[in-house]
Amino acid sequence: MKRNILFLCGLVFFLAVLVFSLDKIFAALPGDEGLTLSPPLREVTIAPGQTNTQTIKITNPTANLVELYPKVMDFSAKGETGEPGFSEPSEDSGKYSLASWIEISQSKIALTPEQIVEYTYTINVPSDAEPGGHYGVVFFATEPPELSGGTSNIALSSMVGGLVLVRVPGDITEDARIEELKSDKFLYLFNKVALITRINNLGNVHFKPTGTIKISNIFGHTTETLTFNDQNGNVLPESIRKFENQWNSKKILVGPYTATADLVYGESRQVLTDSTTFWIIPWWLLVAIAVIAVSLTVYLIIRKKKKKSGKKF
């Protein structure tokens, strides 16, 4: 028995050492460069015919020499989650393209261990640039980018990138609407509600919608106020973006509730509003109702039988 206990203790110790060692080994494997960029997103306003120089701070926190190859691409909204989709600049690039305006300062840079480098790039806005938003990204790849059939190999190499959002003044159109405001369920048994808001940007420039979602009870009293878009997400032109708010209340909630979104967007601070209704019926209340219903049914059945038999109840 004692020998078995000693064996198990030794086995546990061996596994602990093995896990610790593997963690150290995997942390040192190449491919996880740990590079960081600051800022990860840049928003600037540049007039037609003007030039603007920006700087990205690149940090190499590793103990290895890292060689990077800058590359510029366009980006647009990919789906409704805020994830960007990247594409090569070309003659067929849409009116929101930016990559062809960005001039990089170096085609290759090297960072020594724990070095911080400030990399500059220039945005040259043509004199006939279309007003509105233009969107690009400055990537830094650990391998030279190779193109095949017009498709980038960005998924094949380790890359980090800084998004660039440019606003060109002129005939700017700020227009949006709430396509949908809803809860993910109509009836909740717990006080955990997910509210989904889908906003459609019908204009030609990006914006950050801000505001609140107020949750009120059947009497119109505000139960809670949620901050909308606390992550400062942008909605790109001609796209729909989905925002999610989580409401986790510790209060005792029963009945119908109404969520009302009061939002503003754009430089003109235009207003968006919408509302939706959902129910909260706690599970314990349903159980209590079921127990009462069953008890009442049993009581009535017994009483009916007593009456038929002529016995007093």
C-alpha positions as CSV (number, residue, x, y, z in Angstrom):
1,M,0.0,0.0,0.0
2,K,2.8,2.4,1.0
3,R,4.7,1.5,-2.2
4,N,1.6,2.3,-4.3
5,I,1.2,5.7,-2.6
6,L,4.9,6.5,-3.3
7,F,4.5,5.4,-6.9
8,L,1.4,7.6,-7.4
9,C,3.2,10.6,-5.8
10,G,6.2,10.1,-8.1
11,L,3.9,9.8,-11.1
12,V,2.1,13.1,-10.3
13,F,5.4,14.9,-9.8
14,F,6.7,13.5,-13.1
15,L,3.6,14.7,-15.0
16,A,3.8,18.1,-13.4
17,V,7.5,18.5,-14.5
18,L,6.6,17.3,-18.0
19,V,3.7,19.8,-18.4
20,F,5.9,22.6,-17.1
21,S,8.7,21.6,-19.5
22,L,6.3,21.3,-22.5
23,D,4.9,24.8,-21.7
24,K,8.4,26.2,-21.9
25,I,9.2,24.3,-25.1
26,F,6.0,25.4,-26.9
27,A,6.5,29.0,-25.7
28,A,9.9,29.0,-27.5
29,L,8.6,27.5,-30.7
30,P,8.9,29.8,-33.8
31,G,5.7,31.1,-35.3
32,D,4.3,32.7,-32.2
33,E,6.3,35.9,-32.5
34,G,4.3,37.9,-30.0
35,L,4.7,41.1,-31.9
36,T,2.5,44.1,-31.0
37,L,1.6,47.2,-32.8
38,S,0.5,50.6,-31.4
39,P,-1.9,51.9,-32.3
40,P,-3.7,48.9,-33.8
41,L,-6.2,51.3,-35.5
42,R,-5.6,54.8,-36.8
43,E,-8.4,57.2,-37.9
44,V,-7.4,60.4,-39.7
45,T,-9.1,63.1,-41.9
46,I,-7.1,64.1,-45.0
47,A,-8.3,66.6,-47.6
48,P,-8.0,65.8,-51.3
49,G,-4.5,66.5,-52.6
50,Q,-3.0,66.4,-49.1
51,T,-0.2,64.2,-47.7
52,N,-0.2,62.7,-44.2
53,T,2.6,60.8,-42.5
54,Q,1.8,58.3,-39.7
55,T,3.9,56.2,-37.4
56,I,3.3,52.7,-36.1
57,K,5.2,51.5,-33.0
58,I,6.3,47.8,-33.4
59,T,7.4,45.9,-30.3
60,N,9.4,42.7,-30.3
61,P,9.0,41.2,-26.8
62,T,10.8,38.0,-27.7
63,A,14.4,37.0,-27.3
64,N,14.8,36.4,-31.0
65,L,15.8,38.5,-34.0
66,V,12.6,39.1,-36.1
67,E,12.6,40.2,-39.7
68,L,9.5,41.9,-41.0
69,Y,8.2,42.7,-44.5
70,P,5.6,45.5,-44.6
71,K,2.7,45.0,-47.0
72,V,-0.4,47.2,-47.7
73,M,-3.9,45.9,-48.4
74,D,-7.5,47.2,-48.5
75,F,-10.0,46.0,-46.0
76,S,-13.8,45.9,-45.8
77,A,-16.4,44.5,-43.6
78,K,-16.5,40.7,-43.5
79,G,-20.0,39.7,-42.3
80,E,-21.7,41.5,-39.5
81,T,-19.3,40.8,-36.6
82,G,-16.8,43.6,-37.2
83,E,-14.2,41.2,-38.6
84,P,-12.3,42.8,-41.5
85,G,-11.8,41.1,-44.9
86,F,-8.6,41.9,-46.8
87,S,-8.0,42.3,-50.5
88,E,-5.2,43.3,-52.9
89,P,-5.4,46.8,-54.3
90,S,-6.2,46.8,-58.0
91,E,-7.9,48.8,-60.7
92,D,-11.1,47.1,-59.7
93,S,-10.8,48.1,-56.1
94,G,-14.0,49.8,-54.9
95,K,-14.5,53.4,-54.1
96,Y,-13.5,52.8,-50.4
97,S,-10.0,51.6,-51.3
98,L,-7.0,53.1,-49.5
99,A,-4.1,50.8,-50.1
100,S,-3.0,52.4,-53.4
101,W,-2.6,55.7,-51.5
102,I,-0.2,54.3,-48.9
103,E,3.5,54.6,-49.4
104,I,5.7,52.5,-47.1
105,S,9.1,53.8,-46.0
106,Q,11.0,50.4,-46.0
107,S,10.4,47.1,-47.7
108,K,12.1,45.2,-44.8
109,I,12.9,45.8,-41.2
110,A,14.7,43.8,-38.5
111,L,13.9,44.0,-34.8
112,T,16.5,42.7,-32.3
113,P,15.3,41.1,-29.1
114,E,13.0,43.3,-27.0
115,Q,13.5,46.2,-29.5
116,I,10.8,48.8,-30.2
117,V,10.8,50.4,-33.7
118,E,8.8,53.3,-35.0
119,Y,7.8,52.7,-38.6
120,T,6.5,55.5,-40.8
121,Y,4.3,55.4,-43.8
122,T,2.7,58.1,-45.9
123,I,-0.8,58.5,-47.1
124,N,-1.1,60.5,-50.4
125,V,-4.7,61.4,-51.1
126,P,-5.3,62.2,-54.8
127,S,-6.7,65.7,-55.7
128,D,-9.7,63.9,-57.2
129,A,-10.2,61.5,-54.3
130,E,-13.9,60.6,-53.7
131,P,-15.2,62.1,-50.5
132,G,-16.1,59.6,-47.7
133,G,-14.3,56.7,-46.0
134,H,-11.3,54.8,-47.4
135,Y,-9.9,51.8,-45.6
136,G,-6.6,50.0,-45.6
137,V,-4.2,48.0,-43.4
138,V,-0.4,48.1,-43.0
139,F,0.7,44.5,-42.4
140,F,4.0,43.3,-41.1
141,A,4.8,39.7,-42.2
142,T,7.6,37.4,-41.0
143,E,7.9,36.1,-44.6
144,P,8.1,37.9,-47.9
145,P,4.6,38.1,-49.3
146,E,4.1,36.1,-52.5
147,L,1.1,36.5,-54.7
148,S,-0.4,33.7,-56.8
149,G,-3.4,34.3,-59.0
150,G,-4.2,37.6,-57.3
151,T,-4.6,36.0,-53.9
152,S,-2.4,37.0,-50.9
153,N,-0.7,34.4,-48.7
154,I,-1.4,36.3,-45.5
155,A,-3.0,33.2,-44.0
156,L,0.2,31.3,-44.5
157,S,2.6,33.5,-42.6
158,S,2.6,35.1,-39.2
159,M,1.3,38.7,-39.7
160,V,0.2,41.6,-37.6
161,G,-1.4,44.7,-39.0
162,G,-2.6,48.1,-38.1
163,L,-5.9,49.3,-39.6
164,V,-6.1,52.7,-41.2
165,L,-9.4,54.5,-41.6
166,V,-9.3,57.7,-43.6
167,R,-12.1,60.3,-43.9
168,V,-11.9,62.5,-47.0
169,P,-13.9,65.7,-46.6
170,G,-16.4,66.8,-49.2
171,D,-19.8,65.5,-50.1
172,I,-20.2,63.3,-47.0
173,T,-23.4,61.3,-46.5
174,E,-24.2,60.1,-43.0
175,D,-27.2,57.9,-43.0
176,A,-28.0,54.8,-41.0
177,R,-30.9,52.8,-39.6
178,I,-31.4,50.0,-37.0
179,E,-32.3,46.9,-39.0
180,E,-33.1,44.9,-36.0
181,L,-33.2,45.1,-32.2
182,K,-34.1,41.8,-30.5
183,S,-33.3,39.5,-27.6
184,D,-31.9,36.1,-28.5
185,K,-34.9,34.4,-26.9
186,F,-38.5,35.5,-26.2
187,L,-38.7,33.8,-22.8
188,Y,-35.9,33.6,-20.2
189,L,-35.8,31.3,-17.1
190,F,-32.7,33.0,-15.8
191,N,-31.7,36.7,-15.6
192,K,-29.2,36.4,-18.4
193,V,-30.4,38.3,-21.5
194,A,-28.6,38.9,-24.8
195,L,-29.7,41.9,-26.8
196,I,-28.7,42.0,-30.4
197,T,-28.7,45.3,-32.4
198,R,-28.0,45.3,-36.2
199,I,-27.1,48.7,-37.6
200,N,-27.0,49.4,-41.4
201,N,-24.7,52.1,-42.6
202,L,-26.3,53.6,-45.7
203,G,-23.8,56.4,-46.0
204,N,-20.3,56.7,-47.5
205,V,-18.3,57.1,-44.3
206,H,-17.7,55.0,-41.2
207,F,-19.1,55.9,-37.8
208,K,-19.2,54.7,-34.2
209,P,-22.7,54.4,-32.8
210,T,-23.0,55.3,-29.1
211,G,-25.7,55.6,-26.6
212,T,-27.7,53.4,-24.2
213,I,-30.2,50.6,-24.0
214,K,-32.7,51.1,-21.3
215,I,-34.6,48.1,-19.9
216,S,-37.9,48.9,-18.3
217,N,-40.6,46.8,-16.6
218,I,-44.3,46.5,-17.3
219,F,-44.9,49.8,-15.4
220,G,-42.4,51.7,-17.5
221,H,-39.8,52.0,-14.7
222,T,-36.2,51.7,-15.8
223,T,-34.7,48.5,-14.4
224,E,-31.2,49.0,-15.8
225,T,-29.3,51.0,-18.3
226,L,-26.7,49.4,-20.6
227,T,-23.9,51.2,-22.4
228,F,-24.0,50.6,-26.1
229,N,-20.8,49.9,-28.1
230,D,-18.4,50.3,-25.2
231,Q,-15.7,48.7,-27.5
232,N,-15.9,51.7,-29.9
233,G,-16.6,49.5,-32.9
234,N,-17.0,51.2,-36.3
235,V,-19.7,50.5,-38.9
236,L,-18.2,50.7,-42.4
237,P,-20.2,52.2,-45.3
238,E,-22.7,50.0,-47.1
239,S,-22.4,47.3,-44.4
240,I,-24.4,46.0,-41.5
241,R,-22.7,45.5,-38.1
242,K,-24.1,43.4,-35.3
243,F,-23.6,44.6,-31.7
244,E,-24.4,42.5,-28.6
245,N,-25.2,43.6,-25.1
246,Q,-25.4,41.2,-22.2
247,W,-27.7,41.9,-19.2
248,N,-27.0,39.8,-16.2
249,S,-29.2,41.0,-13.3
250,K,-29.1,39.8,-9.7
251,K,-32.6,41.2,-9.0
252,I,-35.8,39.2,-8.8
253,L,-37.4,39.8,-12.2
254,V,-40.8,38.6,-13.3
255,G,-42.9,39.6,-16.3
256,P,-42.5,41.4,-19.6
257,Y,-39.6,43.8,-20.1
258,T,-38.9,46.3,-22.9
259,A,-35.4,47.2,-24.1
260,T,-35.2,50.6,-25.8
261,A,-32.1,51.6,-27.8
262,D,-31.4,55.4,-27.8
263,L,-28.3,55.9,-30.1
264,V,-26.5,58.6,-31.9
265,Y,-24.0,58.4,-34.8
266,G,-21.8,60.4,-37.0
267,E,-20.4,63.9,-36.7
268,S,-23.9,65.3,-37.1
269,R,-25.0,63.2,-34.0
270,Q,-28.1,61.8,-35.7
271,V,-30.5,59.7,-33.6
272,L,-31.4,56.1,-33.9
273,T,-34.1,54.5,-31.7
274,D,-35.9,51.1,-31.5
275,S,-37.3,48.7,-28.9
276,T,-38.1,45.1,-28.3
277,T,-40.0,43.1,-25.7
278,F,-39.2,39.8,-23.9
279,W,-40.4,37.9,-20.9
280,I,-38.6,36.7,-17.8
281,I,-40.2,34.0,-15.7
282,P,-37.8,32.5,-13.2
283,W,-37.5,28.7,-13.2
284,W,-38.2,28.5,-9.5
285,L,-41.5,30.3,-10.1
286,L,-42.5,27.8,-12.8
287,V,-41.7,25.0,-10.4
288,A,-43.7,26.6,-7.7
289,I,-46.7,27.1,-10.0
290,A,-46.4,23.4,-11.2
291,V,-46.3,22.2,-7.6
292,I,-49.4,24.2,-6.7
293,A,-51.2,23.1,-9.8
294,V,-50.4,19.4,-9.1
295,S,-51.4,19.8,-5.5
296,L,-54.7,21.5,-6.4
297,T,-55.5,18.8,-9.0
298,V,-54.8,16.0,-6.5
299,Y,-56.9,17.8,-3.9
300,L,-59.9,18.2,-6.3
301,I,-59.6,14.6,-7.4
302,I,-59.6,13.3,-3.8
303,R,-62.5,15.7,-2.9
304,K,-64.6,14.4,-5.9
305,K,-64.0,10.8,-4.9
306,K,-65.0,11.6,-1.3
307,K,-68.2,13.2,-2.4
308,K,-69.1,10.2,-4.6
309,S,-68.5,7.8,-1.7
310,G,-70.6,10.0,0.6
311,K,-67.8,10.6,3.0
312,K,-67.1,14.0,4.4
313,F,-63.8,15.6,3.4
